[in-house]
Amino acid sequence: MKQIIIKKNKADFLTRKHPWIYSGAVHKLPDGLMYGEMVNLTSTDEKALGFGFYFPSSLQIKVISFYTNYYSEVWKEKIHHALHYRLNHRLPNENTNAFRCFFGEADGIPGLVADYYNEVLVLHFHHAGLNAFQNNIIEAFLSWPNLPVYAIWLKSEEYNDFVYLKDGHTPSCPVNIKEYGMHFLVDYQKGQKTGFFLDQRENRHKLMKYSKNKNVLNLFSYTGAFSVYALMGGARHVVSVDSSEWAVLQTEKNLEANGLSDHEGVCKNVFDYLKTEERIFDIVVCDPPAFAKSVINRHQALMAYKRLNLMAMKKVAKGGLLFTFSCSGVVSRDVFYHTIASACYEDGDDWRILEMLFPGPDHPISPYFPEGDYLKGLLLMKAGG
């Protein structure tokens, strides 16, 4: 395994355990390095500093482990540790059989995401470096005794197919999962990311508690999970808006799976919908896609978040609630807070922030990697009513 030498004055920085090393910290690169290649990291006096994946960019190394050379058991060690942590949070359980069981840098392997959907494990490789260790990763998950896996589906730049089938039996797609006892159909083959946004589970459950006898507007509804929770919580009527015809159709299927009605699906651009919709709602949920995927686009994204929330605020009744979110990793929690506070000021009504919202415990945040705090939300109330 090739070695990358870290500059003497940068080696101490690794004690902070941030898993990203930029090119400015590198003293010397060996010849012939390939994209995603596993490398050992050493100091100028040849001490082991860790190992990780190499990338020919300004962000040059994504570290897996510090102060040791590569060892083959690292995959099982980190994956089993992550699964044990989820087991402590009773995942899976009789009412919830879908959850994130591995979360990239937060669990110690940059680029590896694994979501569990009722005995179907979906692996998402975010870079090609993981391909060389595919068998190690699969073996680590299959050897964990508390996670029954009957199929593994792999998503990567090069691959989108099954890589494991127990006894050769192919599971159905979409797969029927349970979340807090509610049923959802997850298309892990064609859906966004791994097919379902598991990170919003606890926030959906919170919405459910507020929904009784309320009219609810769900913006960027995707396959309607927030809508299902609202109706299961006793909402009087729910409107789901998404620009994808496929997503609107899947929402109807999820409602049917739970025996729900009193719903209106709208296939339309959300900004266009908000310009023309005259109704006012007791609760508005605003969960847009990431408006910024790089620092370069952050300012433009913040303007879009502010504009969107100003429009959404106009649809909230006096005494009503706004659940609003950002999943842009480059938009910090503090910056998002101030963006929404600015929208409140410009809106002119009297708003209160009731809660800050986070993903569930299966999406942990590493104190060494604040960039992993990507999903942030606020629950606001419009005073009056």
N, C-alpha and C positions, 0 to 999 in steps of 0.2 A: 504494500500500500504506500502510495507516494506521500511525501511530507511537505507541508507548507510551514515556512518559518515566520513567526510573528515578531514584529519589532520589539526590542527590549523595553522601550518606554510604553508599549501598549499591552504587554503581557499582564500587568497588574489589573488592567481594565476587565479582564476575564473573570476576576473574582466577583464581579457584579452579576455574572451568570446570564447576561443578555445573550440570546442565542444567535444574534446576527453580528457578523464581523465584516466591516467594510474594507475596501481595497487599501485605504490609507494606513491600516494597521498591519499590512502584510510586508514583511521584509524581503522575502524571496519566494517565487513560485517555481516548481519543477517544470520541466519541459513536457509538452504533450498532454496536458490535463484536458479531460473531456467534461462537457456540461453534465452536472449532477454526479460527478465522480466522488466516491468516498475517499477522504484524505485524513491523515493524522496531522495534528497541529503541534508544533514544537517551538520552544524558545530558542534564542540565538545560542544558548549554552546547552541545547539538546535535551531540555526537560520536556516531558509530555504535558501538553496543555489541553488536550481533548481531541475530538474527531467530529467530522460532519461532512456535509455535501459542499462541493465547490461549484461556483457559478461564474462565468466570465462576464461580470458586470460590476458596478460599484458596490452592490451588496454581494460580497464575494464568497462568504461561507455561512452556512446555516448549521449551527452546532447541535449535535445530539447529546454529547456528554463531555464534561470538563475534567481535565487533569488525569486522563488515562488514555491509552491507545485503544484502537478498535478491538472489541471482543464480540464474538458471534452471539452470545446470549443476551445482548442488549435489547433485541427486539422482544423476546419473551418477557424479559424483566420489566420493560417499560409498559408493554401492553397489559400484562397481568396486574401491574400496579394500578393502571388506569381502571381496569375492570373491577378490581377490589374496591376502589373508591366508589364506583357506581353502585356496587353491591351494598355498601354501607348506607347508601341513600335509597335502598329498596328498589333498585332498578335492575331488571324488570320486575313487575309484580302483577297480581291478578287483574288489576284495572288499567295498567299501563305497560304495554309490551313493545314500545318503540321509544328509543332514546339514543343520544349520542354517546358512544362508548369509547371514542378516542378523538382528541381535539388538538391536533397539530402541536405547536410549540408549547401550549399549556400542559400537555401530557408528555412532552419530551422528544417528539419526533417531528420536526418541521415538515409540513407538506402532507402529513398523513391525517385524513379524516375518515372515521368509520361510524356509520349509523346503523342501528339495529331495528329492523322492521318485522316483528313477529316471526322469528326464526330465519329471516333473510338478512344477511349482513351485506351492507353496501360499503365498499371501500372506494375512497376518492383519493387518487394520487395527484397532488397538485404540481409535481415536477417529475421529470424522467429519472432522477436519481433513485427513486424508490423502486423502479422496475427491476433492478438487479437483485433486490431483496424481497421480491414478491412472495417466494416460497416461505421465507423466514416469517414474514408477517402473517400469512395465512395459517401456518402451523401454530403460531403463537395464539391466535384467536381460537382455533379449533381445540387446543389443548386446555383451554380454560373450562373447568367442569360445570360452572354455573351459567353458561350461556349456550343453550341448544341452538346450533346452527345447521340448517338443512341446505342452504345455498349461499354462495358468495358471488356478488356481482361487482365487477371492477369497472370504475370510471377513470379514465386517464386521457391524455392527449392522443395516445395511440390505440386505446382499447376501450370497448364498451360492451362487455359480454360477461357470461358466467365464467368463473375460474374454479368453482367447486360446486359439485352437486352430490349430496349424500345419497348413496345407492342409485345414482343416476336419475333421480326423480326431479323434474323441472317444476318449480313452484309457479303459481299464478302471478300474473302482473296485469293490473295492479294487485297489490297484496292488501288484505284487510287487516288493519291494525286497531288497537285500542289505546285511547288516551283518556285517563280519568273516567273510564267506562264507556266513552263515546267511540263510535266507529268511523274510521276514515279509510278511503281507498287511496293507496299510494302507488303512483307509477314511478318506480325507481329506475326505469329504463329511459323514459323520455321526459320526465318532469325536471323542473329546475333543481340545480345542485344535486342532492341525492333523492329528490322527489317530494320532500315535505320539510317545512320549517319547524324543526323540533325545538329550536331555541326559544320559541314564543309560548311554549306549553304553559308555564306558570302565569304569564300575562293573559293568556286566553282564559285561564281558570279564574283570574281576578275579575276579568270582564263579566264572566258568568254571574258573579256575586252581585253585580250592580244592575243586571239587565231586566229584572222582573218588571213587567208592564211598561217597558220602555220601547221607543222607536229608535232603531240603531242603524247607522250608516257605516258600512265597512268599505273603506277605500283601498285600492290595490289588493283586492280580496284573494287573489290567486285561487286556490281550490276551496276557499270558504271556511277554513277552520275557525276563525273568529266568529263567523256567522253561526256556525253550528253551536258553539259555546253560548252565544247570546240567546239563541232560541231555546236551548236546553235550560238556560237560566230563567226562562219565562218571558222573554221579550215579546212585545205585542206584534212587532213587524220589523223585518230586517231587509235592508237594501244592500246588495253586494255589487261593487263596481270594479271591473277589470277590463283592460284593453284586449285580452286574449279570449277568443271564442272558446278555445279548448278549456281554459280555466273556468269560465262561466259554466260550461257543461259539467265539468268535474264537481263544481260546487253543488249543482243540482243532484248529482249522484250521491254526494256525501250527506246531503239533507235527507234524501230518500233512505239511505242506510240507517239513519237514526229516527225515521218516521216523523220528519218535521215538515211543516208548511209555513204559511205566513211569511213568505220570502219573495223577493223580487231581484232577479239577476239582471244586471245592466252591462252590456259589452260596449265600453266607450272609454276613450282617453279620460283619465280622472280630472285633469285640468279643464277639459272641455265640459265635462259633466258639472263641475262645480260652478262654472260660469253661467249655466242655464238652469240648474235645479233651484226651484223656489221653496221647496219644503225645508222645514227646520226639524232637527232630530234631538232626542234626549241624550244620545251618546254617539260620538263620531270616533271611529278607529282609523288612524292614518299610518299605514305601515308600508312606505314606499320602498322600491329597490334602492340599492346604493347609488346615490347621485354622484359620488366621487370615489374613484378607485385608485387615485394617485394624488399626491400633494399638489401637483400642478393644477388639478381641477377643483381644489378645495374651495376657493373663493366663489367660483361659479355655483358649486353645489350648495353652499351656505345661502346664497341668494335664492336658489330654488327651494330650499327647505323653508325659508322665511315666507316666500310667496305662497307656497302650498299651504302652510299652516295658517296664514292670514285668510286664505279662501276657506279652509276647513272651519276656522273659528266662527265664520259668519253663518255656518250651518248648525251651530250648537245653540240649543234653547237656553234661556235664563235658568240657572240652576243645573244645567246639563254638564256632561263630562266630555273631555277630549283625551283619548289615548293616542299619543303621538310618538313616533320612533324614527331612529336613524340606524342603519346597519353599515354605514360608511366607516371603515376602520381608520381612515385618515382624519375623520372629524372626531375630536376628543369629546368626552362627556361634558367637560366644562364649556367648550365652544358650542356644543349643541344646546346646552342650557341657556347660554346667553343669546343664541339665535332665537330660541322660542320666547325668551323674555322680551326681546326686541319686538317680536311679532305681537306679543300681548300689549305692549305699549302702543304700537301703531294701530292695533285693532280698536282701541278706545274703550272696550268694555272692561269690567272689573274681574280679573282672573286670579285664581289661587292655584298654586302647585301643591297637590296633595301627596304625591309620591314620586320618587325616582324609580324607574323600572329597569330590571336586569333580566338576562337569560336565566334559565334554571341551573341547578347545581351540576348537571351533566355537561355544562359549558363553562368550566372553571376558568378563572383569570390568573395567570402567573404574575406574581409581584415583580418578577424579573423581566416581564414582557408586557408592558402596558398596552402595546399595540393590539394585543389580543382582546382588549375590551371594546369590541366592535359594535355590539348591539346595546344601544342605550335608548331609554324612553322616559317619558314624563306623563303623569296622569294629572290633568288640569280640570278645574271646575270653573264655569262661568258663574259669577255671583248673581244673586237675584232669583226670581222665579217664585 
